[in-house]
Amino acid sequence: MCKYSTAHKILKQLQIDGYLQGTKITEYEKLIHAWKTWQIKPIRDQYFLKNPFRILEKTKLNYAMTTYIAENLIQKYLFPSKIHFILIPLTG
């Protein structure tokens, strides 16, 4: 997450570079190529999903979750605000 002033500065530069008009993207492909050059490879991948368990149920992925989340699924005692799980690579 970044500060409002940083976001404003980035938007202004994207407008100057011709990728945006106001806040509307005008050059999608060029913006994606430019974004790829700005990105730093993350140490780990993180995603925000509305209902991750419903999505996982529809896949054949193996996964592990934190004991905090697992306990909540069984006893419904805790109220987690985040769900952390690890996808286990399929073999074969």
Secondary structure, DSSP 8 states (H G I E B T S, - for coil): ---HHHHHHHHHHHHHTTSEETTEES-HHHHHHHHHHH----SS-----S-HHHHHHTS--EEEE-HHHHHHHHH-----S---EEEE----
